[in-house]
């Protein structure tokens, strides 16, 4: 039985919605148990009525707008801090929350701890591609400013993520830049390229923004500033296209008919680009899996995030990441 701790208080939606997502995850995975962290009035009745769910009663909540480090220090009985401590104590094998990314990163780093030798944890997600191809994208926003050696570690961790999550045996690694040529990029990107080129990690060179979804790379790395901008651009583009198609379908009966025909395909594309599909991003570099969901989430995203946390535990992501970084160092 794999035990995942889920933060019932995280995100913009109600704790009851989070609990519904947890219930769906338990229905989908008979070998899963969940430690549900949150307010007694919410988590205790839910856990009493739900098989394989145990309450972790907390009295505080870290809001999305609070300063992450200050909130983690001040609210030690928050669902995020207590959830991370439960993982550190062995009460659960992974933690999932749709709460404040900064607070989760801070609490997890302080309580779960980094893998030995890892300088900074990084956020990773699997991006969809053409013909079922998926790409591990690292870092999505945990580290806005990076040194070259950190980018190399992001690549090493991305390779382990590609092995476990994507089932890719020999990942091709690329660096996100403003051109495919080795001479492209600002000073930081050129330094990243030189460091990656010197490391024995399957680095194949630069890639461009269009390669995130259209390319055939298995791991794409960048600093968290560029990664977060790129990810939000992809999400915004998907929403824009969906809105424009809906508007176009209302222009005439013929357009409406065409809209009906393409609606299933567009819904599938939009779903694969949303946080609901994967449940969130994985925080790589910690001693236990920690996953971060979107704040504006729903039951499906909570379900998928909980199931994803269980999968990375069973896939031995932390062990493979530790091994990959040790071999490369």
C-alpha positions as CSV (number, residue, x, y, z in Angstrom):
1,X,0.0,0.0,0.0
2,X,1.4,3.4,-1.0
3,X,0.5,6.3,1.3
4,X,0.3,9.9,-0.1
5,X,-0.3,12.9,2.1
6,X,-2.7,15.4,0.4
7,X,-3.2,19.0,1.5
8,X,-7.0,19.5,1.8
9,X,-6.6,23.3,2.4
10,X,-4.4,24.1,-0.6
11,X,-5.6,26.0,-3.7
12,X,-8.3,28.4,-4.5
13,X,-11.2,25.9,-4.3
14,X,-12.9,24.5,-1.3
15,X,-11.5,21.7,0.9
16,X,-14.6,19.7,0.1
17,X,-13.6,19.8,-3.6
18,X,-10.1,18.5,-2.7
19,X,-11.7,15.7,-0.7
20,X,-13.8,14.7,-3.7
21,X,-10.7,14.5,-5.8
22,X,-9.0,12.3,-3.1
23,X,-12.1,10.0,-3.1
24,X,-11.8,9.7,-6.9
25,X,-8.1,8.8,-6.6
26,X,-8.8,6.1,-4.0
27,X,-11.5,4.6,-6.3
28,X,-9.0,4.5,-9.1
29,X,-6.2,2.9,-7.2
30,X,-6.9,0.1,-4.8
31,X,-3.3,0.0,-3.5
32,X,-3.4,3.7,-2.4
33,X,-4.0,5.2,1.0
34,X,-4.2,8.9,1.7
35,X,-3.2,11.0,4.8
36,X,-5.5,14.0,4.5
37,X,-4.1,17.2,6.1
38,X,-6.5,20.0,7.0
39,X,-9.2,21.4,9.3
40,X,-10.8,19.0,11.6
41,X,-14.4,19.9,10.5
42,X,-13.5,18.9,6.9
43,X,-11.0,16.1,7.1
44,X,-12.3,14.0,10.0
45,X,-15.8,13.4,8.7
46,X,-14.4,12.7,5.2
47,X,-11.9,10.2,6.5
48,X,-14.4,8.5,8.8
49,X,-16.6,7.9,5.8
50,X,-13.9,6.9,3.4
51,X,-11.8,3.7,3.2
52,X,-8.0,4.1,3.2
53,X,-8.2,7.7,4.3
54,X,-6.7,9.0,7.6
55,X,-7.1,12.5,9.0
56,X,-4.1,14.7,9.8
57,X,-5.8,17.5,11.7
58,X,-4.2,20.9,11.4
59,X,-5.3,24.4,12.7
60,X,-3.7,26.8,10.2
61,X,-3.7,27.6,6.5
62,X,-1.1,29.3,4.4
63,X,-2.8,31.6,1.9
64,X,-1.7,32.1,-1.7
65,X,-0.8,35.8,-1.1
66,X,1.4,35.3,2.0
67,X,5.2,35.5,2.0
68,X,6.3,31.9,1.7
69,X,9.2,31.8,4.1
70,X,7.5,34.0,6.7
71,X,4.3,31.9,6.6
72,X,6.1,28.6,6.9
73,X,8.0,29.9,10.0
74,X,4.9,31.4,11.6
75,X,2.3,28.8,10.7
76,X,3.9,25.5,11.9
77,X,0.6,23.8,12.3
78,X,-0.5,24.6,8.7
79,X,-1.5,21.8,6.4
80,X,1.5,22.4,4.1
81,X,4.1,22.3,6.9
82,X,2.5,19.4,8.8
83,X,2.1,17.5,5.5
84,X,5.8,17.9,4.7
85,X,6.7,16.9,8.3
86,X,4.5,13.8,8.0
87,X,6.5,12.7,4.9
88,X,9.8,13.4,6.8
89,X,8.6,11.3,9.7
90,X,7.6,8.3,7.4
91,X,3.9,8.7,8.0
92,X,3.5,9.1,4.2
93,X,5.7,8.5,1.2
94,X,4.9,11.6,-0.8
95,X,3.1,15.0,-0.5
96,X,0.7,16.7,-2.9
97,X,-0.7,20.2,-2.5
98,X,-2.4,22.8,-4.8
99,X,-1.4,25.5,-2.4
100,X,1.3,28.2,-2.6
101,X,4.2,27.0,-4.6
102,X,6.7,29.1,-2.7
103,X,5.4,27.8,0.7
104,X,5.5,24.2,-0.5
105,X,9.0,24.7,-1.8
106,X,10.1,26.3,1.5
107,X,8.4,23.8,3.8
108,X,9.5,20.8,1.7
109,X,13.1,21.9,1.6
110,X,13.2,22.6,5.3
111,X,11.4,19.4,6.5
112,X,11.7,16.8,3.8
113,X,15.3,17.9,2.9
114,X,17.3,17.9,-0.3
115,X,19.1,14.9,-1.7
116,X,22.8,15.0,-0.8
117,X,24.6,17.1,-3.4
118,X,21.6,18.8,-4.9
119,X,22.0,22.6,-4.7
120,X,18.4,23.6,-5.4
121,X,15.2,21.7,-6.0
122,X,13.5,22.3,-9.4
123,X,10.0,21.9,-10.7
124,X,9.3,19.5,-13.6
125,X,6.3,18.6,-15.7
126,X,5.7,16.3,-18.6
127,X,4.6,18.3,-21.7
128,X,2.5,16.7,-24.4
129,X,3.9,16.5,-28.0
130,X,3.2,15.1,-31.4
131,X,2.2,11.5,-31.9
132,X,2.1,10.8,-28.1
133,X,5.7,12.0,-27.5
134,X,6.2,13.7,-24.1
135,X,8.9,16.0,-22.9
136,X,10.2,16.6,-19.4
137,X,10.4,20.4,-18.8
138,X,12.6,21.7,-16.0
139,X,12.6,24.3,-14.2
140,X,9.1,25.8,-14.1
141,X,9.7,28.5,-11.5
142,X,11.4,27.3,-8.4
143,X,14.7,29.1,-9.3
144,X,14.5,32.4,-11.2
145,X,18.2,32.9,-11.1
146,X,20.6,30.0,-11.7
147,X,24.3,29.2,-11.9
148,X,25.5,26.9,-14.7
149,X,26.1,24.0,-12.4
150,X,22.5,24.2,-11.2
151,X,21.3,23.9,-14.8
152,X,23.4,20.7,-15.2
153,X,21.7,19.3,-12.1
154,X,18.3,20.2,-13.5
155,X,19.2,18.2,-16.6
156,X,20.3,15.2,-14.5
157,X,17.1,15.3,-12.5
158,X,15.1,15.7,-15.7
159,X,16.7,12.6,-17.0
160,X,15.6,10.6,-14.0
161,X,12.1,12.1,-14.3
162,X,12.0,11.1,-18.0
163,X,13.1,7.5,-17.0
164,X,10.4,7.1,-14.3
165,X,7.5,9.2,-15.5
166,X,7.9,9.1,-19.3
167,X,9.5,5.7,-19.6
168,X,12.3,7.1,-21.8
169,X,15.4,4.9,-21.6
170,X,17.9,7.3,-23.2
171,X,16.7,10.9,-23.0
172,X,18.0,13.6,-25.4
173,X,18.6,16.8,-23.4
174,X,18.2,20.3,-24.8
175,X,18.6,23.9,-23.5
176,X,15.8,26.4,-24.1
177,X,17.2,29.4,-25.9
178,X,16.2,31.9,-28.6
179,X,17.8,29.9,-31.4
180,X,19.1,26.4,-32.1
181,X,22.7,27.6,-32.8
182,X,25.2,27.2,-30.0
183,X,26.0,30.9,-30.2
184,X,22.5,32.0,-29.5
185,X,21.3,33.3,-26.1
186,X,22.2,35.9,-23.5
187,X,25.3,35.6,-21.2
188,X,23.5,33.3,-18.8
189,X,22.2,31.0,-21.5
190,X,25.7,30.8,-23.2
191,X,27.2,29.8,-19.8
192,X,24.5,27.2,-19.3
193,X,25.2,25.8,-22.8
194,X,29.0,25.5,-22.0
195,X,28.3,23.7,-18.8
196,X,25.8,21.2,-20.3
197,X,28.2,20.6,-23.2
198,X,31.0,19.7,-20.8
199,X,28.8,17.2,-18.9
200,X,28.3,13.7,-20.0
201,X,24.5,13.7,-19.9
202,X,23.2,13.3,-23.5
203,X,23.1,17.0,-24.2
204,X,22.3,17.7,-27.9
205,X,22.3,21.5,-28.0
206,X,19.8,24.4,-27.9
207,X,16.1,24.3,-28.7
208,X,13.5,27.0,-29.2
209,X,10.2,27.7,-27.7
210,X,8.4,26.0,-30.5
211,X,10.2,22.7,-29.6
212,X,8.5,22.5,-26.2
213,X,5.4,21.0,-27.9
214,X,6.6,20.3,-31.4
215,X,10.1,19.0,-31.0
216,X,11.5,15.5,-30.4
217,X,13.6,16.3,-27.3
218,X,13.0,14.3,-24.2
219,X,14.3,16.7,-21.6
220,X,14.3,20.5,-21.9
221,X,16.0,22.6,-19.2
222,X,16.2,26.3,-18.4
223,X,16.1,28.6,-15.4
224,X,12.9,29.0,-13.5
225,X,12.2,32.5,-14.8
226,X,12.2,31.4,-18.5
227,X,10.4,28.2,-17.6
228,X,7.6,29.8,-15.8
229,X,7.0,32.4,-18.6
230,X,7.0,29.6,-21.2
231,X,4.6,27.4,-19.3
232,X,2.2,30.3,-18.7
233,X,2.4,31.2,-22.3
234,X,1.5,27.7,-23.4
235,X,-1.5,27.6,-21.0
236,X,-2.7,31.1,-22.1
237,X,-2.4,30.2,-25.8
238,X,-4.5,27.0,-25.2
239,X,-7.2,29.1,-23.5
240,X,-7.1,31.7,-26.2
241,X,-7.5,29.2,-29.0
242,X,-10.4,27.5,-27.2
243,X,-12.1,30.9,-26.7
244,X,-11.6,32.0,-30.3
245,X,-13.0,28.7,-31.7
246,X,-16.1,29.0,-29.5
247,X,-16.6,32.6,-30.7
248,X,-16.1,31.5,-34.4
249,X,-18.6,28.7,-34.0
250,X,-21.3,31.2,-33.1
251,X,-20.8,33.2,-36.3
252,X,-23.0,31.0,-38.5
253,X,-24.8,27.6,-38.6
254,X,-22.0,26.3,-40.8
255,X,-19.4,27.4,-38.3
256,X,-21.4,25.9,-35.5
257,X,-21.5,22.6,-37.3
258,X,-17.8,22.6,-37.9
259,X,-17.3,23.6,-34.2
260,X,-19.3,20.5,-33.1
261,X,-17.1,18.3,-35.3
262,X,-13.8,19.5,-33.9
263,X,-15.0,20.0,-30.3
264,X,-13.9,16.5,-29.0
265,X,-10.5,16.9,-30.5
266,X,-10.0,20.4,-29.2
267,X,-11.2,19.3,-25.7
268,X,-8.6,16.6,-25.7
269,X,-5.9,19.0,-26.7
270,X,-6.9,21.6,-24.1
271,X,-7.0,18.9,-21.4
272,X,-3.5,17.7,-22.2
273,X,-2.2,21.3,-21.9
274,X,-4.0,22.0,-18.6
275,X,-2.8,21.3,-15.0
276,X,-5.8,19.0,-14.6
277,X,-4.3,16.4,-17.0
278,X,-1.1,15.8,-15.0
279,X,-2.2,17.0,-11.7
280,X,0.7,19.4,-11.3
281,X,4.5,19.6,-11.3
282,X,7.0,17.4,-9.4
283,X,9.5,19.1,-7.1
284,X,12.7,17.3,-8.0
285,X,15.8,17.1,-5.7
286,X,14.1,16.2,-2.4
287,X,14.4,13.1,-0.3
288,X,10.8,12.2,-1.0
289,X,8.4,13.1,-3.8
290,X,6.6,16.4,-3.5
291,X,4.0,17.5,-6.1
292,X,2.6,21.0,-6.6
293,X,-0.8,21.4,-8.2
294,X,-2.4,24.5,-9.8
295,X,-4.2,26.8,-7.4
296,X,-7.3,27.0,-9.6
297,X,-7.8,23.3,-9.7
298,X,-10.7,20.8,-9.7
299,X,-11.5,17.3,-8.6
300,X,-9.9,15.7,-11.7
301,X,-6.6,17.6,-11.1
302,X,-6.6,16.6,-7.4
303,X,-7.2,13.0,-8.4
304,X,-4.5,13.0,-11.0
305,X,-2.0,14.8,-8.7
306,X,-2.6,12.2,-6.0
307,X,-2.2,9.3,-8.4
308,X,0.9,10.9,-9.9
309,X,2.5,11.1,-6.4
310,X,1.9,7.4,-5.9
311,X,3.4,6.6,-9.3
312,X,6.6,8.4,-8.7
313,X,6.9,6.7,-5.3
314,X,6.4,3.3,-6.9
315,X,8.8,4.2,-9.8
316,X,11.6,4.9,-7.4
317,X,12.1,8.5,-8.7
318,X,14.1,9.7,-5.7
319,X,16.5,6.8,-5.8
320,X,17.0,7.1,-9.6
321,X,17.5,10.8,-9.3
322,X,20.1,10.3,-6.5
323,X,21.9,7.8,-8.6
324,X,21.9,9.9,-11.7
325,X,23.3,12.9,-9.9
326,X,25.9,10.8,-8.1
327,X,27.2,9.2,-11.3
328,X,27.4,12.5,-13.1
329,X,29.2,14.4,-10.3
